[in-house]
């Protein structure tokens, strides 16, 4: 059997708000799909396997408010790197459990990707 070399720079599209099942409808769905950023596969896998398996979904009224704030500044926010996007979510989604998950991701990506 021939082994093909692994690509060094494979990228996954990371949904900052996951899992898909918990973020499948309403404003949460919209936020989930607005906050996707490229991440190298090994780093992406490490986050999901070793650090965080799920992001708690806040109530719909909280997500509706965050969605309105996102829409008002969409062009700018869509240009944010992953750490800045996570920080934006931390500030604009007012939910304690959600913010804990954002802090875990922010710390993880800052450590593993460095300043972007």
Buried (B, 14 or more C-beta within 10 A) or exposed (E): EEEEEEEEEEEBEBBBBBBEEBBEEBBBBBBBEBBBBEBBBEBBEBBBEEEBEEBEBBEEEBBBBBBEBBEEEEEEBEEBBBBBBBBBBBEBBEBEEBBEBBEBBBEBBBEBBEEE
